[in-house]
Amino acid sequence: MTGDNHISGGEQRDVIQAQSIGSVTFGAERAGAPQQRYLQDPDRWPVARNWDALAAGAHRARPGEDGSKLPPYVARDVDAELRERIQEAAEEGGLVLVVGDSTAGKTRAAFEAVRNRLPRYRVLAPPVGAPLRPAPEALEGCAHLRCVVWLDDLEQYLGPEGLEPEVLAEFVRLRVPVVATMRLKPYETFSADTDDGTGEQRWASLSSRVLRTAEVVDMDRLWSAGELTRARACEDVRIADAVAHHGTYGIAEYIAAGPVLLREWRRARRTGSGHARGAALVTAAVDLSRAGLRGPYSRGLLVEVHKRCLADAGGSVLRPESLDEAFAWAARVRLGVTSPLVPVTEGWWSAFDYLVDGTESAVPDWVRQTALAHAADDDDRYAIATSAYRAGALHVAEAAVRPLADDGDPAATFNLALLLNKDGRVEDAEALYRRAHDKGELDATNNLAHLLADTDRTEEAEALYRHAHTHGHLHGTFNLAVFLDENDRPEEAEAVYRHAHDKGHLAATNNLAILLKQSDRPEEAEALFRHAHTHGHLDATFNLAVFLDENDRVDEAEAVYRHAHDRGHPEATHNLVLLLDEFGHTRDAEAIRREAAPDDLPG
């Protein structure tokens, strides 16, 4: 089969990608500072085998017939992998991170894994907001104890004074395992400078360097057939009820009452149910959280924000109840599990995280501005800036990050440059990139080179790429290889691509395979395409399918095209339809046509 009138797009070569890693950091712990309270008396830290799941952060369920607060644990498909990773972390040190939607069962699975593999370990669970920098030294001082650090909702511990790269490195040095959980949306925000080869400049996440070192275990919200079978074998009434009625929801989220609260809140927001003000209070907490302001929130702040939320929802037409009635409704526990507004301390509230994750509407700019006005520290401002940048609210992001850049922080300077460049203020961005580059910020070096290459200042661009490459910046290495490739220097490009490939850069692997294919080295090209495909690089998956297609290995090509199509690769969808049509599989082709977006299909 020839590719001339069949294959869409040719090779999917990864292009220059300007990346970011930066985070805001501050000075070390003051000499002679008193030990943090949570680190005192390690002999009183809980032993894992006697630890309580609710204390670990597991969501409550309605009380059982025997009065138990949690149902029995139903084995999850990820258990073996999770427990193996935790065992490895206990032997070698490292961060094991369970990622999934709210109420997917992350905390319970991680809790059970720790109890299973580290039953005699003491559990150090720092309170949210406590500085983590003193923890490694404290643990080194009680070497007679084997300890595991537990960070439920890891996003609460990221940033300055939290789990900084240097702190994690100390835990690794001491062979202290760190086990954490994180909701999917915050994980995507804070780890968003992943190498996807798109060429898009990406905002620096708070602690992406930490997240990149984690052994990530993904937990699905919806339960598999095997998990449901195990659940059906459980005699607990709560689990039996969830299996019978969960519908399109996961068992854990049904037990945690997430869908019930989400439906009730949504109904109260749009109907005259008598709880319009209560719903507006919940909306205020949800939107402040989505804007990046860490909870809990004072009653006064929720009252301030809810007034605008209520007005936007229809105001007096909904006949809102009194403020006291509204707080009472929002704080009432449903099904013996939780409430839409969760009390933290007297007069301070957080939103039930399931509602935060279940809301897809845009956060209003005025909420972002209010959040910024109430930011408690630079960590808050950075998170608000990140949320605003991702939503395209560039003026809010700039207002949040500019004071940090003006204080001279190189990473914040880099992020401001990134923001201005996206906003079309290229000259200002270049000046800031240069300032951050002069202070040793290699992300800025890389992006400055990208900017110069785009404006035909190629000699300086190459020099900067080489500087970043020489100093170990992997994206700079990759971009140098792309630069050489685009400037018809294939032998030099191949050598640099190989260097990045050897360091695990999958976009470099993909581009190297293309280079080898074009220089008539098909066997090595196929091996590299397969390597990148096996490790999840979608463009390489597509390119492997094209390679197989061009070499008349049609059955293999169809399988790989389907793999890429199932993961949303439009060119793979296009080619798969043409392949099926060409070999008479018109019914399959038509089914894909009906499901696919029109732009993904051949004309």
N, C-alpha and C positions, 0 to 999 in steps of 0.2 A: 504494500500500500504506500502510495506516495504522500508526501506532506504538502504538496503545492496547493491543493484545493481543499485540504481537509483540516490541517492542524492550525488552530487559532493561536496567534500571538507568538509562535516560536518559543524559544527558551525564555523562562522567567528569570532573567538575571537580576540579582539584587543590586541596588544602586547605592550611591553614597548616602550614608545615614549619619546624621548628626545626633549624638546621644547625650545623655546626662545622667549623673549619678549623685550629684551634690546633696548635702544636708547641712543644716545649721548646727554648728558645734560651739561649745563654750569652754571656759577654763576648767582645770581639774579641781577636785575636792580640796578645800582649804586645809592646810596643815593643822593638825590638832583639832579638827572639827569633831564633835561628839558623834558616836556611832548611831546610825539610824535605829529607831526603836524596833523596827521589824527584824533587825539582824541580831538583837539581843537574845540571849538564852537559847541557843540552837537545840538544846536537849528537849525543849518544849515544842519544837516544830513537829507537826504530825508525821507519824510513820505511815508510809503509803498503804500498807495492808489494812490499817485501821482508819483510814481517811474517809471523809464523808463526801459523797458526790455533789451534794448541794453546796457544800463549802468550796468545792472545786469550781463551781460555776454552772453546773448542769441546770437546765430549765426544769422548773417544777412540773409535776403532773397532778391531776386531781387525786385526792386521797384514795387509796385502795380499800377494799373491804376489811383488811386487817389494820387499816390506819397508816400504812406505809406511804411515804411521800413520793417515792419513785417506783415504777414497775421494774420487774426483773430485766436484766440486760439481754437483749436479743443480739446474737452474734452478727456482725456486719462483714461484708465482703472484704473490707480493707483491713480487718483485724490482723491477719498474718503479716502483711506488709508493714503496718504501723508498729507492731510489736517488735519486728525484726529491726526496724529503723531505730527504735528506742533502745534496744539492746546494743546496737552498734554505737549509738551516741554515748551510752554508759561506759563503753570500753574505750572509745576514741575521743569523746567530746563532740559537741555539735548541736545544732538546732533542728528539732523535728517539729514540723508545722502542719497541723491539720486544717485544711481550707474547705469551706463549703457555705451554703446558704444558712441564714438564721434558722435555728431549730432543725438542722439536718441531722443532729446527733453527734457533732464534732467533739464537744466537751466530754460527753459520756464515754465515747469510744476511746478518747485519749486517756481519760481517767482509768478506765478498765485496763488499758494497755500498761499504764504505769504500775498499777497494782499487780498485774500479772507478771511483768518482767522485773520490776524493781520493788518487791514487797517490803524489803527491810530498809529502803532508803528513806531519809528524812525529806520532807517536801518543803521547799522554801517558796512561798507564794507571796511576793511583795504586794503591798497595797498599791492601787492605781495612784500615780503621781509621785510615788516615793523614788528618790534617786537610786539608780542601780549601780552607779560607779563604785560605791564602797563594798558591794556584795562579794566580788571575787576575793578581796583581801580578807573579808570576814570568813569566807568558806575555807581559805587557805589556813586560817588560824584555828580551825576546828577539823583538822584532817582526820581525826579519829572517827568522824561521821561520814557516811556516804550520803550525798545529797543530790536531789534533782530540783532544778528551778522550774516552776510552773507559772506560765504567763497566759492565762485565759483572756481572750480578746486582745491579741498582741498589739493591735493598733493603738491601744491605750498606753502602751509602753514604748512606742517608737519615738525617736527624736531626741533632742538634747536632754541629757541626764538620764535617759532611758536605756534601752538596749542598743547602744551605739556599737559600731563595728569593733572598737577597741575593747568594750566590755565583753562582747561575745567572744572575742579572741582570748581573753583571760579565762573565761569559762572553759573554752576548748583546751587551753594549756593545762588547766587543772583537772581535765577529764570529767567535768561536771556536765551532765546532759541537761539541755534546756528543751522543755516540751511546751508547745504553745498551740493555741487555736486562733483562727482568724476568719471572720466572715468574708465571703467572696468579694463583695463590692469594695471594702477597704483594701483587700489584697490587690485587686486590680488597680486601684488608685496608687498605692504606695510602691508597687513593683512595675509600674508602667513604662520603665525605660528598657523593656526587653528588646532583644535583637530580632526584629521582624523583617529587616531588609527593605522597608518601604521607602526610606529616604526622608521620612517625616521627622522633623525636630520635635523631641519629646521633653516635656516639663520634668524637671528633676524631682523625684519623689523623696519624701522625708528620709526614709531609711532603706532605699532599694539595695544598697550594698549588703545590708543585713539579710534581706529577703532572698537575695541571690545565693547566699551561702546555705540556705535552709534545705533540708530534705523534706520536700512537700508531699503530703499525702492528701489527695483529693477525695472528698466525701460527697456523694450525690444526695440530693434532696429526696428524690424518688427512690423507693426501695426496689431492688432487683427481685426476680422471681425466686431466687434462692433465699433471699432475706425474708420475703413474704412467707415462704414455706416454713422457715424457722419460727416466724412470728405466729403462724397458725398453730404451731405445736405448743405454744406457751399457754398456760392455763390462767394467766392474769386477765381479769375482766377488762381492764383498760386497754390492753393490747388486743384482745379479741374484738372489742368495740372498734378500735382503730382499723383493724384489718377489714372489718365488715363495712365500714363507712368512710374510709379515707378518700375514696374517689380519686381525684387527680392530685391529691396531696401526698406527701411522704408520711409514713407512720409517726415519726418523731414529731413533725410539725403539727399533726393532728392531735397527738397526745398533749403537746404543749399549748394547745388552744389557739395557735397562731391564726389559722383561717377564720375561726369564729370571731376573734377580735378585729381582724381586718375587715370582714364583712360588716360588722356592727358599726365600726368607725366610718366606713365609706357610706353606709346608709344614713347615718346621723349627719354627715356632711351635706348631703344633697336632698334631704327630705325634712319636712317639718315634724320631726319625731319628738320634739321637746328637748333635744339634747344638742342643739346647734352650737351653743357656747362651749359645751364640753368637748365637742368634736373639734372646735377651733383651737382649744387649748392643746389638744393632742397634735393637731396640725402644726402648731407653733413649735412644739418640741421636736417633731419629726423633721420639719424643714430646717430648724437650727442645726440639728445633727447632720443632715445631708449637706448643709452649707459648710461643714467642717468645724463648727464650734463644739468642743467637747462638753458633754454634760458632766454633772447634773446642772439644771437650770433653776434659778431662783423663781419663786412665785411671781415676784415683780416683773421679771423679764418675760415670763410666759403671758402674764396679763397684758403687758405692753404689745407683744407681737400678735397675740390672739385677736386684738381689736381689728387690726387690718385684715387678718385671715377671715374673720367673721364678716366684715364688710364686703370682701371680695366674693364670699360665698352667698351673699344675698341679704346679709344683715337682718334688719327688723322683720323682713318678710318671713323669715324662718322662726319668728317668735322665740328668741333665745331666753333660756332660763337665767336665774340669778348666778352670780359668780360662785358662791358657795355651793350651790346645787351642781354647777358645772364641774368643779373640782371633785365633788363627791362622786359624780357619774364617771369621770375619767379615772378615778382611783379605785373604783369598785372592782374587786377581784372576781373574775369570771371563771366558772367551772372549778373553783378552788385552786386555780393555777396562777394567774397573773392578771394585770390590769393594763389598759392602754397607756396610762401614765404611771410610772413606777416610782414610789417614794424612796428616796435615798437617805436623806436626813431631814430633820424638821424644816419644812419650807423649801426643800430642794427636790427636783424631779428629773427623771429621764424618760424618754419614750421607749416603749417596748421595742426591742431591736427588730422584731419581725415586721413591724409596721414601717420602719425605716427602709428595710430592704424590699418591702413590697410596694413601694411608691415609685412610680416611674415619671410622674409629671415634672416639669422644669421647676427648679427652685427660683422663686422670684428674686430679682436683683435687690429689692429693698430688704429682703430677709438676709441676703449675703452682706449687705452694708450694715445692717443691725448687728449681725454676728461679729463683723470686724470691729464695730464700735465697742462690743463687750468682750473682745479677746483679752484673756488674762495674761498672756505672755507671748513670746516669739513663737513658741511651738503652736499655739492656737492660730497665730497669724499665718504661719507657714501652711497649716492644714487648710485654712480658709482660702488662701491663695491657690493651693493645688486644686481644690474643688471648683473654684471660679474659673481657673484656666481651662480645665477639662470641659466646662460647660460653655466656654466661649465668652464668659463675662470678663473680658480682658481688663476693663477699667477697675473692677473690684480686685482682680488679681494683682494689678500694678500697685494699687493703693496699699495692698497688704504686704507686698514683698519689697517695695522701694525703700522703706525705712531700714530694713535689714541690709540692703545693699549700700545705703548711704552710711551705715555704720562700718562699712569696710569688709563685710564678710564675703570671701571670694565666691562661695557657692551661691549665695543670694544674688551677688552681682551677675553671675552666670545666668541665673534664672530670669532676672530682669532683662538681660540681653535677649534671651530666648523669647520672652514675652514681646518685647519691642519688635524683634524681627518678624514674629508672626503677625504683628499689627501693622507691618509695612514701614516701620521707622528704622530702615536698614542702617543708616549712618550712625544713629544713636546706639543701635545694637552693636555695631562694629567697635565703637569706642569702649563699650562696656566689656565686650569679649576680650579686647586687648588688655583692659585693666585686670580682669580675672586671670588671663593668661600670664601676665607679668607677675602675678602672685602665686603661680604654680598650679592653677586649676586646669588640669589636662582636658576636662570636658570642654572648657572654653577654647583651648587650643584647637581641639578637633572641630568645633563648630565654626570658629574663626576661619580655619582653613577651608571649610565647606563654603562659607560665605564668599571668600576670596576666589575660590575656584568658579563659583557661579558668576562672578563679575570679571572673569578673564584675567585675574592676577595670578597666573598659574605658578610662576616661580616661587612666590612667597607661600602660596597654598601648599606646594609640595614640601617646602622647607618645614612648614608647621606640621603637616602630616607626619613627616619623618621625625620631628621632635616628639610628637605624641607616641609614635611607634617605638622610638628608642627608649622612652621612659615607661614602656610597659602598658600603654593604653590600648586595649585590644581593638576597640572600635576605630581608633586612629590607624592601627595596623591594617584593618580591613579597608578603611577608606583610602589609605595609601595604595593598596592593591587595586582598588577600583579606579583610582586616578591614573595609575600606570596603564591599566587595561584600556581605559578610554582614550589614552594618548598613544596607543599603538606601540606599547613597550611590553609585549606579551611575556618575554622571558623574565623580566624583572617582576611583572605582575604575578606570574606563576610562583616565584620564590616567596613573595610576600603572602600570597593566598595560602601557600602551604604552611607558612609560619602560623597564620591565624587558624587554619584548619587544625593544626596540631594542638592548638590551645583550646579547641572545642567550639570555635565560632562557626555555626552551621551555615550562615549566609556565605561565608568564605568557602566552605565546602561545596555549596551549590555552584558558586561562580567558578571555582576551580574546575569542577566537573564540566561546566560549559566550555571553558577554555581548552580543556583536554579533548573534548568531543570535536571542537572546531579545528584542533591540530591533529585530528585523525588518530587519537588514542582512545578508542571506544571502550575497551575493557576496563581501563582504570576509571574512565568517566562514569561508566555504569556502576562500578563499585562505590564511587563517591556519592552519586545520586542516591543509591540504596542506603548508604550510611546516613545521609541527611534525612531521607524519608523515614527511616526507622526511628530517628530521634525527633520526629515531629515537625520537620520543616516543610511546609505545605507547597511552596514553590518547587522544591526538590521533588516532591511527590509528583507534581504535574510534569516536571521535566523528565522524570523517570518514565512516566506513561508515554510521553511523546517519543522518547528514545526507543521504547519497546515497539510502539506503533510504527515508527519509521523503519524498524528492522523486522517488520512482518511477524511480530510475536503478539498476535492480536488478542488471544485469550488473556495473556498476562497484562497487556495494555488496558483491556477493559476493566480488569479487577482494580488496577491502580487508579485509572480514571474515576471509577466508582468511589474509591477511598477518598480522593480529593473532592469529588462532587459532594459526597456526604458531609464534608467539612466546609462547604461553602465556597469552593474555588470556581469562579464563573467560567474561566477558560476550559477547565476540566469538564464542566457541564456541557459546554458547547461541543467539545470534541467527542464526548461520550455519546451525545445525541447523533452526531454525524456517523460515528462508528457503528452504532446500532442500526441506523438507517441503511448504511452501506451493506451490511450483512443480513438485512431482511428482518431484523428484530424490531419491527415497526411499533408493536404494542408497547414494548418497554420504552422506546424512544418517545412515543406519544405521552406516556405516563410522566416522564421526566419533563416534557414540554409543559404539561398542565401545572406541574408543581413549581417550575423554575420561573424566575423573573424574566420578562421579555428581553432585557438587555443581555442576558446570559446565553441566549440561544442564537443559532445561525439564522441569517436572513433568508 
